[in-house]
Amino acid sequence: MNTETPLIEARNLSVTFGSGATQVRAVSDCSIAVRAGESVGVVGESGSGKSTLARVLAGLQRPTSGEVLFRGENVFRRGRAYGNGTRNQVQMVFQDPYGSLNPQLTGVSAVAEAVRVHQRVGRGEGQARALDLLQRMGIGTTDAVKKPQQLSGGQRQRVSVARALSAEPSLLLADEPTSAIDQSAQAQLLRLFLGLLRDGLAIVLVSHDLGVIRYLTTRVYVMQSGVIVESGETESVFNDPQEDYTKELIASIPGEMGRAARERMQRQMDASV
């Protein structure tokens, strides 16, 4: 049993939007934990509450009830989330890289601006560090001076990752980072994430793409209608899902993994007849 204190931990989180007859509970009594340097997946269909959960972990959405602890301290205890100098430690990459980047700034300018804010350095040093970050992301000098509309979706997403890394975080929350880019760009981004994990960064990957989750994460939480219905080691959940909802999700994966899952489910159904 691993008794290591989690880097971040959510306890009994609930998030409710609206009031009265229009009230919607997006997240209901959810608890998750992520250790330093760990890769954790949160999966589920659209509307399952996984993105809302990620926004709460990032401090962008206050929970209706429950708490988030970062290094043992309540994130929302002070007037704003992640007080006491911890704001830089948790960064988020969003689904739409175009929408999250200023269309008037070049890639290097966007990253340099973030470097200067987080690392409190001058303009020249910020520019140099931004170029170095972008180089690590596979963005060369020629593309670094382009504006978002001149870059491919995959390049925009890697600029967004570079900007998040400018804060030198301990945890990166990635909300559907591969959904708006093509397969080649997805492969590049996933290799980038693997490199970041090897460097000791913890990653929470939110996705409806179970193939991506299986490739990148070691533990997974499955959400349905705002509730975590199953969790565990990624391979255990994929190889022996316990909940019908999880079985249906795995069976929907295209290719060999999906075919094997569908065949296993069919054998189980045949045996129960």
URNORBEL-V796501 format. One record per residue. N is the residue number from 1. RES is the residue in one small letter. SS is DSSP state (2 for helix, 1 for strand, 0 for the rest). PSI is psi in whole degrees, -180 to 180 (* if undefined). OMEGA is omega in whole degrees, 0 to 359 (NA if undefined). Layout:
n->(N N)
res->(RES RES)
ss->(SS SS)
psi->(PSI PSI)
omega->(OMEGA OMEGA)
This chain:
n->(1 2 3 4 5 6 7 8 9 10 11 12 13 14 15 16 17 18 19 20 21 22 23 24 25 26 27 28 29 30 31 32 33 34 35 36 37 38 39 40 41 42 43 44 45 46 47 48 49 50 51 52 53 54 55 56 57 58 59 60 61 62 63 64 65 66 67 68 69 70 71 72 73 74 75 76 77 78 79 80 81 82 83 84 85 86 87 88 89 90 91 92 93 94 95 96 97 98 99 100 101 102 103 104 105 106 107 108 109 110 111 112 113 114 115 116 117 118 119 120 121 122 123 124 125 126 127 128 129 130 131 132 133 134 135 136 137 138 139 140 141 142 143 144 145 146 147 148 149 150 151 152 153 154 155 156 157 158 159 160 161 162 163 164 165 166 167 168 169 170 171 172 173 174 175 176 177 178 179 180 181 182 183 184 185 186 187 188 189 190 191 192 193 194 195 196 197 198 199 200 201 202 203 204 205 206 207 208 209 210 211 212 213 214 215 216 217 218 219 220 221 222 223 224 225 226 227 228 229 230 231 232 233 234 235 236 237 238 239 240 241 242 243 244 245 246 247 248 249 250 251 252 253 254 255 256 257 258 259 260 261 262 263 264 265 266 267 268 269 270 271 272 273)
res->(m n t e t p l i e a r n l s v t f g s g a t q v r a v s d c s i a v r a g e s v g v v g e s g s g k s t l a r v l a g l q r p t s g e v l f r g e n v f r r g r a y g n g t r n q v q m v f q d p y g s l n p q l t g v s a v a e a v r v h q r v g r g e g q a r a l d l l q r m g i g t t d a v k k p q q l s g g q r q r v s v a r a l s a e p s l l l a d e p t s a i d q s a q a q l l r l f l g l l r d g l a i v l v s h d l g v i r y l t t r v y v m q s g v i v e s g e t e s v f n d p q e d y t k e l i a s i p g e m g r a a r e r m q r q m d a s v)
ss->(0 0 0 0 0 0 0 1 1 1 1 1 1 1 1 1 1 0 0 2 2 2 0 1 1 1 1 1 1 1 1 1 1 1 0 0 0 0 1 1 1 1 1 0 0 0 0 0 0 2 2 2 2 2 2 2 2 0 0 0 0 0 0 0 1 1 1 1 1 1 0 0 1 1 0 0 0 0 0 0 0 0 0 0 0 0 2 2 2 1 1 1 1 0 0 0 2 2 2 2 0 0 0 0 0 1 2 2 2 2 2 2 2 2 2 2 2 2 2 0 0 0 2 2 2 2 2 2 2 2 2 2 2 2 2 2 0 0 0 0 2 2 2 2 0 0 1 2 2 2 0 0 2 2 2 2 2 2 2 2 2 2 2 2 2 0 0 0 0 0 1 1 1 1 1 0 0 0 0 0 0 0 2 2 2 2 2 2 2 2 2 2 2 2 2 2 2 2 0 0 0 1 1 1 1 1 1 0 0 2 2 2 2 2 2 2 0 0 1 1 1 1 1 1 0 0 1 1 1 1 1 1 1 2 2 2 2 2 2 0 0 0 0 2 2 2 2 2 2 2 2 0 0 0 0 2 2 2 2 2 2 2 2 2 2 2 2 2 2 2 2 2 0)
psi->(129 117 10 135 130 148 -47 143 131 132 116 47 136 142 122 132 147 -173 162 -133 -21 6 134 129 106 -34 135 107 51 139 129 161 143 126 161 133 6 151 120 136 145 117 161 166 168 135 6 -13 1 -39 -37 -42 -43 -41 -34 -45 -35 -8 13 -12 124 138 152 -36 164 -177 157 127 127 119 40 -2 136 120 -36 16 -35 -177 -35 156 148 57 -169 34 15 -1 -40 -23 -18 117 156 139 129 167 -42 97 -29 -43 -24 -4 142 118 -15 -10 141 165 -47 -35 -40 -44 -41 -39 -44 -39 -45 -38 -49 -37 -4 57 168 175 -46 -45 -38 -42 -45 -44 -35 -45 -38 -43 -46 -36 -41 -31 0 19 109 175 -39 -44 -25 -28 10 154 162 -40 -13 -2 156 167 -42 -39 -43 -41 -38 -32 -41 -40 -43 -41 -41 -39 -15 -24 -5 57 167 -22 131 124 120 112 104 51 -17 -3 -25 13 160 174 -38 -44 -35 -46 -41 -43 -40 -38 -37 -46 -40 -41 -40 -38 -41 -28 -3 3 136 141 132 116 115 123 153 -4 100 -25 -43 -43 -43 -35 -38 -27 159 -23 154 146 131 124 141 123 43 0 140 113 -18 147 161 -173 138 -49 -37 -43 -41 -39 -27 65 142 -28 144 -39 -44 -40 -41 -41 -46 -38 -19 -6 129 157 -160 -41 -42 -40 -45 -40 -42 -40 -40 -43 -38 -41 -40 -41 -42 -39 -26 -9 *)
omega->(181 183 180 179 181 171 177 183 174 182 173 181 169 177 180 177 179 180 177 183 182 183 179 176 183 179 185 172 183 177 175 178 180 178 179 177 184 174 185 178 171 186 178 179 175 181 182 179 186 179 176 177 180 180 176 179 181 182 181 181 177 177 174 175 183 183 174 179 173 188 175 182 182 184 188 184 180 183 177 184 177 172 176 173 182 185 182 190 180 182 185 173 188 183 186 183 180 181 183 179 177 184 181 183 171 179 182 178 179 181 180 178 179 178 182 179 187 186 175 177 180 185 182 179 178 179 181 180 178 179 178 178 180 177 177 180 181 178 181 184 181 181 182 183 176 175 186 183 178 182 174 179 179 178 179 181 179 173 178 177 179 180 177 182 179 179 184 185 171 183 175 175 183 184 180 187 183 189 185 183 184 187 179 179 176 181 178 182 180 175 176 179 178 178 179 176 178 178 176 179 172 181 168 183 179 184 169 183 184 176 177 180 182 182 193 192 177 174 185 172 181 182 174 177 176 184 171 185 180 177 178 175 187 182 179 180 180 184 183 180 184 184 180 181 179 178 179 178 182 180 181 181 178 175 188 182 180 180 180 180 179 180 179 178 179 177 178 180 180 182 182 182 NA)
